[in-house]
Amino acid sequence: MASSAMHVSILSLLLLATTASIPHASSRAAPSQADGGATGGKAVYTKVCDASRFMAAGLDMSKYRYCNASLPYGDRVRDLIGWMTVEEKVSNLGDWADGAPRVGLPPYKWWSEALHGLSSTGPTTKFDDPKKPRLHSGRAAVFNGTVFANVINSAASFNESLWKSIGQAISTEARAMYNLGKGGLTYWSPNINVVRDPRWGRALETPGEDPYVVGRYAVNFVRGMQDIPGHEVASDPMSRPLKTSACCKHYAAYDVDDWYGHTRFKFDARVEERDMVETFQRPFEMCVRHGDVSSVMCSYNRVNGIPACADARLLSGTIRRDWGLHGYIVSDCDAVRVMTDNATWLGYTAVESTAAVLKAGLDLDCGESWIVQDGKPVMDFLTTYGLEAVQKGKTRESDVDNALTNLYMTLMRLGYFDGMPRYESLNEKDICSHDHRSLALDGARQGMVLLKNHGGLLPLDPKKFGAIAVRGPHAEAPEKIMDGDYTGPPCRYVTPREGISKDVKIWHHANLTIYFGGINMHIEREGNDREDLLLPKNQTEEILHIAAVSPNPIVLVILSGGGIDISFAQGNPKIGAILWAGYPGGEGGIAIADVIFGRYSPGGRLPLTWFKNKYIHQIPMTSMELRPRPDHGYPGRTYKFYDGPYVLYRFAHGLSYTKFRYESSAGNGTAVTLAAGGHCKQLSYKAGAVDTAPSCPAIDVASHACKETVDFNVSVVNCGDVDGSHTVLVYTVPPPEVAGAPIKQVVAFQRVFVKAGGAATVGFSLKVCEAFGIVEKTAYTVVPSGVSTVLLENGDTSSPSSVSFPVKISFST
C-alpha cells in the first residue's frame, strides 16, 4: 500500500463537505471519528450513539434500535443496515465511508497505519504541524508519537513479550489520538509476509523469513493492539470488545514489488499448494486462529492466475470458513482497480471486478488513485461501481449486506457506537510518555545484532578512547533513514553521531573510527525491490580505505532492513567489529551507543539469512518455489531449504559480549506413540528408503486429537563475565529418509536474561503435531513416523554450543 499526498488533500476537502450536513452541538471542543473527523470548533463525539449528537442532527436516537446497547451486536447491526438504502449501503464499502447521516450514522475513515508506531500514512491519523500556528486554541496539539524500531529489528529480539508490549503502547496512543479527534480505531498493521527472497524491498517491514516466527510476531503484536484485559477470550468472539482493530497483511504470496519490470500490480505468483500451506499462509492462519485478528488485507498480486482479492477460495473459503475470522477483509489500496486497469483479469470491466470481489468475500475497498465519475473525483471502486453491479444483477444486495455486517460488527466491538469508558481518559499525555519512550529504546537495543567482534574489540571503553572518529553517510542519518517506512514524527530523534558524542569526543583524526554505513529507502522500500545485495560502491571503497590507514581496527555499523553482502568486511582483520542496527527508530542513536560502549550486551539474532551476492544470480525473484529445483538450477530458499555456499550470516546468527553454553539431560531422547485411528497418510521417501517404509508412514494432523507433547528443559549457562540476554531457539529436524522435508524448522523460542557466571533453566513443551509436523507434497500437514531430532543452537559461530536429542515417533493402528 502506498501513500498519496493528493489523496489526503482531496480527502480533507471532501471531509468538510461530507460532514457539513451533520449539525454539531456547540458544547464540545474538537472533532472525532464519530463526527466523521470534522475540523474546527465543532463538537467532539467519541461515540455514534450519543443522544445529544442525534438531537443536534434533528433525530430521535430512541427510534433506532442499533443504538440500544442492551441488544446483541448482531441485532443492532441488522437494524442499522435495515434502515439504509442500497445507495447508502454501497457508499460505505470504501475506506472513506460516507455513513448515512439520514439515520444518524456519521462518516468513518478506515485507513490508519501502525506498523511500528502511529503512522502519518493514510488520511486518518493527523499530527499537528509545529511550523503552523494552532488553529484551534481549545484543542490539544499532538506533534509526535512514539516511533519504535522497524519490525525487522523487533523480530531480531525474538522476544514475544516485547512484541506484545509494543502493540499495547501503540494502541494506547491510538486511543488517545481518537479521543482528541486526530485518529481512528482501525489499523492496517502488521505486515506478516515471509521474506522469501533477499531482494524484496519490504523486508524491513516484516518479521523475517521463518513462517513460525512471523506467525508468533503476528499473534503477539495483534494481541497487544486488540486485547482488553479480562476480555482476551469470549464465548461469542464476535462480541469480544477490542481496544483497537489490527489487520494482518498482505494475503497471500505477496513479496514482489518491482523487480525488473515485474510489478506487484501485474505479478502472477505461481505457487504450489504445499508452499502455500507451509510458508505463505501459515503466518496468516496463526494470526487469525491464535491472534483473533479482526481484519485481513488481500494483496495486489494474482495467485495461480486469480487476483487475491477476487479468490473466493482464499477469502471466504480459507480466511472466514476454515480459520474462522471474526472481522472484515479489506483490499490493499487500489487492488480492485488494478484488476481492471493493470492485470486486466478476464477482461473484466470495473463493474464486473466490483461484483467479483464482493462475491469472493471482500468487505471493504481501499482506494487511492482518483478517477472522475459523473464530474466529481472518486477513488473507491466498490463505492463507485457497486450500485451498478447490484442494479445490473452482477452481484446481490445481500452480498453488500454481508460486507457491511462484517464492518459494523467490528466497529461495535471497538466501542465506536457506545464508547469505551476505560479508555476515554486517554489524551495527549499518553502519547510519547516516558514508559513508551523507554520501551522504544529497550526494543531498539534488544534488536541489535553483533555480527563480528574480532579480538573482543567491542565494547569500547570511553576512558581508553578519549576521542573517536565517526564517519559514514549514516553517521548523521536523517530521521527518514533511522525511522524507516510507515512512520510518523518521533517523540525525539537521536542520530548515531549524537548518541556516540554523549560518551566520547568526536574527532576527525582519533585512534579509532566508527563507520556508519548501509542502505536506505531509495534502495529498499515498498514499490522498489533491490537489484543486488551489495553496499553502494562508494561506501565499500571508503570503508576499505579508512580501515587500511587506521592504526586500530575499525567498527562498522550497518543500517538496513534486508541483508547485505559485506564479505569484504567480515574477512578483513582491520574491520574488527560489525554491528547491525537495522532501522532503530527515534531512539536509535542512544541504543547504538548503549551497545557500543557496553551498557547493553547485544542479544539479537538475525531473523533472516544474509546471503552473498552470488546467490541471487542463481534464482530469479519471480520463482516462488521454496525447495531446490535441480531441473532449473534453482538452489532453494531460506534456511529451511538452502544449505549452499552463498551464505554470509546464517539465520539466527548473533554474537554477544559473553558466551552462552547449553546443557540438557534430554540427550538420550524419547519415544512417542500416537494412535493413527486408521487415518494413515503416505509419505515421500528418498530413493532407497521406500522398501523399508512402515505400514503407516504418517498421520494427518487435521484428523488427530494432537494432545501428545515432548517436554524437556535446557540450562543456559553464561560462561563470561558480562550479564546478558540470550534467545534459545528450538528446531526440529525431520527423519533423514523423508524426501522434500525442511533441513530444519523453528518450533519454539524463548529469550532469557542470565547473570554473568550464572545459569537459567528454560522449559519447553512441544506439541507433537505442531512441532514435528511437515507439509507433504499433497499439501496435507502430517507427522512422519521415524526418528526426528530436536536441535538447539546458540547462534554464536565464535563459540558454538548446541544440544540435540532424537524423538522416535510411531503409530498404533
Secondary structure, 3 states (H helix, E strand, C coil): CCCCHHHHHHHHHHHHHHHCCCCCCCCCCCCCHHHCCCCCCCCCCCCCCCHHHHHHCCCCHHHCHHHCCCCCHHHHHHHHHHHCCHHHHHCCCECEECCEHHHCECCEECCCCCCCCCCCCCCCCCCCCCCCCCCCCCCCCCCCECCCCCHHHHHHCCCHHHHHHHHHHHHHHHHHHHHCCCCCCECCCCECCCCCCCCCCCHHHCCCCCHHHHHHHHHHHHHHHHCCCCCCCCCCHHHCCCCCECCEEEECCCCCCEECCEECCCCEECCCHHHHHHHHCHHHHHHHHCCCCCEEEECCCEECCEEHHHCCHHHHHHHHHHCCCCCEEEECCCHHHHHHHCCCHHHCCHHHHHHHHHHHCCCEECCCCCEEECCEEECCHHHHHHHHHHHCCCCCHHHHHHHHHHHHHHHHHCCCCCCCHHHCCCCHHHCCCHHHHHHHHHHHHHCCEEEEEHHHCCCCCCCCCCEEEEECCCCCCCHHHHHCCCCCCECCCCCHHHHHHCCCEECCCCCCEEEEEECCCCCCECCECCCCCECCHHHHHHHHHHHHHCCCCEEEEEECCCCCECHHHHCCCCEEEEEECCCCCCCHHHHHHHHHCCCCCCCCCCCCCEECHHHHHHCCCCCCCCCCECCCCECCCHHHHCCCCCEEECCCCCECCCCEEEECCCCCCEEEEEECCCCEECCCECCCCHHHCCCCCEEEHHHCCCCCEEEEEEEEEECCCCCEEEEEEEEEECCCCECCCCCCEEEEEEEEEECCCCEEEEEEEEEHHHHCCEECCCCCEEEECEEEEEEEECCCCCCCCEEEEEEEEEEEC
